[in-house]
Amino acid sequence: MKKTVKALISFLVFVSLSCSNWNGQIAYLEGNKTAEADVKAPAKTDAGILEQNYSDLLETWKNIPPVSPFRVVAKPNTSAADPSRITSKADSFGYPSDTIRFNNNAEMTFEVNVKQSGLYQIAFDYYIMDTSILPTEGYVKINGQYPYYEARRIIFQNLWENNTQNLKTDRYGNQLLPRPAKAEGWQTTYAYDSSYFHMEPLKFKLSEGNNQITIVNTRGDMLLGDVIVQSPLQQDTYEQYLELQKVKAAEPEDENIVITEGENYTYKNDSSIRASSEKNSALTPYDSEKRLLNIIDGTSWLKGGQSVTWKLNVPKSGYYHLAFKYKQSIKYDLPAFRKIEIDGQVPFRELENYPFPYGDRWQNETLGNGEKPYLFYLEQGDHALRLTVNLSNLRPLAEDMTAMMNEINALTLKIQKLTGNKSDVYRDWALSEYIPNLDKTLNGWADRLDQRYKQVDLYNRDTAEIEELINLKLAAKQLRKLAKDPDALPNHLDLLSQGSSSASQYMGDLLQRITESPLSIDKIYTYQNNELPAPTAGLFKRMKESFKSFFMSFGKKQYSTAKDSNGELEVWVNRPRQYVELLQKMIDEQYTPETGINVKLSIMPDENKLILANASGKQPDVALGVSNYLPYELAIRGAVMDLRKFGDYSEVMKQFSEGAIIPFAFEDGVYALPETQNFWVQFYRKDIMDSLKLPIPSTWDDVVNILPELQRLGMNYYEPNALYRGFKPFTTTTPFIYQFGGELFDKDGMSTAIDSEKALEGIKFMTDLYTIYNVPEDVPNFYNHFRYGTLPIGISDFSTYIQLRTAAPEIANWWKITLHPGVEKDGHVVRWAPAGGQSGMIFKDTGHPQESWSFLKWWMSADVQLEYANSLQTAYGETYMWNTANLSAFEQLPWPEEDKKVILEQFKWVREPSRVPGAYMVEREISNVWNKVVFNGKNPRTTIDDSVIRTDREIKKKMEEFGYFKDGQVVKPYPVPTISTINKWVER
């Protein structure tokens, strides 16, 4: 009987799994049929609904014979669908023919006739027209179809030049970074993989006869000239290169040497690549006291495809060696790889991916094969040397880890379906009966990781193993440990895929790191028969500089918070040095000459220092970069100034969202200005949602409606409470209360209102999302799940926006943002959500109130905020996006227009929680309600009732402390600020 029951259970589970998998396959097929007609083949990534990736397709193409030498030039202007886009030769900046204006989703389609079926490459002539730091982008289709996933994003890089002559210095004599400027001119680029894991130009399969090539703009503005279709070029070896030199010269005997400073580069293709200062007496230039720019900063030059170009002036024609004084001390035991070009060409194959070994000190590397240095024949005069970050050696590892993580996620989903997503240490599972050869699968993954480790280890010159790849060994060890008892997997998913120490997490962390290849350069030597200078300083010189540094450490610190302003306005800033340096530069160049007010900025490493400084009477005049909760805490204690006392306060406040001012309001005053503003919006994978034909939710009801389809395919929706494992902050809980019409406090502020019917409805829905609708409870990193497609839609903030813009090139054109889901009421959707951010405030005991207000107004004005944002992003790159709270400045930021439109609309729904004494207890108790209902199955209403008792007791205790409540009676009213209050004060 037991055998029969067991067999029946096995059959039912098998049928359940089979049906589930079959339904999934039907959905995939339906997705492929109903998605864009040009989707040709399903991908193995995401939900199985996208094109194959390029690497997999190359494998299927490896037996295609090379085509005969071929080159044809297509003129897009002769076949333009929209004649208005044709730009005449006279307006094409010196181009020899008419061109096409390639912007605003422009589409160009033209035909190319090839005599032989095979693989070809495509190159483009282009001229960048816009001033944005973002590159122009587009996609390519062949005969109406995406040939592979990577064709969905083709980048047309900007070219930047730096004016390193007459570098400006700050008030301490330190050299400041020059602001890069876009170099004007025509460029030529091949179609490349946007992640630059493939550093060879992409290949496109063309059939014999006519082929249609379509290029579509997705971002940016440029002129498009000729499009060149050609057979792939064959690269010479070093020996072939020497044989092909037209001029034969003897090996170098002269002692000509050209030293090029690394920081004095001519061009770069990413504005964030920058020079830096390192305190090392072996570097030039160097000063014991001042910070001088003396190296290319490797932490800014590490992403695939980033390139730097230097000008080399050769004094005499002949053979030369090339050497670099460099340091790569970040990726332990892993070389940094660079593609090396001279005058726009890679001289020979060995320089396509040249390794610069790891080292914790500066070292010289003469280009060579390990036995002899390479010889380069250079004519007298100027030459362009370009180094480009090359990640292609690590591509097989990255692709294998990505595939393996997808396989692990699929296995995890299977196990969760079998077990009902419940773990029980007292239950035994016969897992291997339902998932055959599970131990072999786990060991197979471990073997693949070991094999990849051995392949990458071939690049290791000196050490026993590459420490940077230790995660591969840890993941393999974890998998082998699980393989010993595969039936216990349901209770150990935290070791497989769901924990911070899981095999999947080890691989995910490593995948992020190997997409970076930093390399710092101090000097480039172009030399003949010379001995290179030692890369490090001698012992006595190092000792001398150490003594100097020691004694100087007792002197006055730069940007310190020491109270020594000499009549200057003292401003403390809670931001890193590069932010402070840029602001001080703008103050010294603009604000002080205009107003005559001297301002000294100081770096404040910890904003809590403000409380101690105020208590000791050593507070500054103004503080910037302060968390938005802190001004209230200081205001209620009488430490900061009420900005409403200034006559033009109302005009200044109109620049900001009303709801962002609420946390700065106390009684009848406002005690800070918002500086930066976060935003919570809905992110979604357009490629996946379109292919599944799922609508993008606008309301929470819409979210609930798409959940069954997402969950049926092993996907889900992300709600930000899943980010916080224990304590749930107001940031994630108040949207549900405010959107459903509830409030946090009663009007008199003496008690909480979270037990009202509307607030209760919002809190109940918030917990129902997890208890009834099964959205994931624990998502420590939405960004990774979003990239992999397991959570193709969800709510997140500014930090996720930056990550996706800068560190997810493979999906760059295929994710979008839209408004935060809300609740429909009276014909419109209520989308209240907090924003958070940082603020600026004036201390009450300042001796310069008018000057402080003048500075704060200048700093937060639209023009200054916009200039600061542009300068910051241009100098340091796209990751330094400045999310200003000034709405007018935000409209003009160098961000994608459609994204700004969504964010500005969401800013209309910003509503920060009101502040009252004891508000922290309300925040804590709402969090406790969530945890008790979701994890312990408690009833929401009774749990809230219990929380209200504790909360009201704490509020009255704090109200009594601050003089609003005594002996059970209200002594004086406490007005709870709302958006209506702010609007009244600002006279909107």
Secondary structure, DSSP 8 states (H G I E B T S, - for coil): -HHHHHHHHHHHHHHHHHHHHHHHHHHHHHHHHHS-TT--S--SSTTS-S---HHHHHHHHTTS----S-EEEE-GGGG-S-GGGEE-GGGSTT-SS-EEEEETT-EEEEEEEESS-EEEEEEEEEEE----SS-EEEEEEETTB-SSGGGG-EEE---EE---TT--B-TTS-B-----EE--S-EEEE---TT-S--S---EEE-SEEEEEEEEEEE-EEEEEEEEEE-------HHHHHHT-SS------S--EEEEETT--SEESSTT--EE----TTSSS--SSS----EE-GGGS-BTT-EEEEEEEESSSEEEEEEEEEEE-SSTT--EEEEEEETTB-SSGGGTTEEE--EEEEEEEE-BSSSSB--EEE-SEEEEEEEEE--GGGHHHHHHHHHHHHHHHHHHHHHHHHHTT---TT----HHHHSTTHHHHHHHHHHHHHHHHHHHHTT--SSSS-GGGHHHHHHHHHHHHHHTSGGGGGG-HIIIIISTTSHHHHHHHHHHHTTB---EEEEEEEESS-----SS--HHHHHHHHHHHHHHTTS--TT---S--TTSEEEEE-S-HHHHHHHHHHIIIIIHHHH---EEEEE-S-TTHHHHHHHTT---SEEEEEETTHHHHHHTTT-B--GGGSTTHHHHHTTS-HHHHGGGEETTEE--EE-B----EEEEEHHHHHHTT----SBHHHHHHHHHHHHHTT--EE-GGGG-SS---HHHHHHHHHHTT--SB-TTSSSB-TTSHHHHHHHHHHHHHHHTS---S--S-HHHHHHHTSS-EEEE-HHHHHHHHHH-GGGTTSEEEE---BEEETTEEE--B----EEEEEBTT-S-HHHHHHHHHHHTSHHHHHHHHHHHHHHH-TT----BS-HHHHHTSSS-HHHHHHHHHHHTTB------TTHHHHHHHHHHHHHHHHHH---HHHHHHHHHHHHHHHHHHHHHHTTSEETTEESS------HHHHHHHHT-
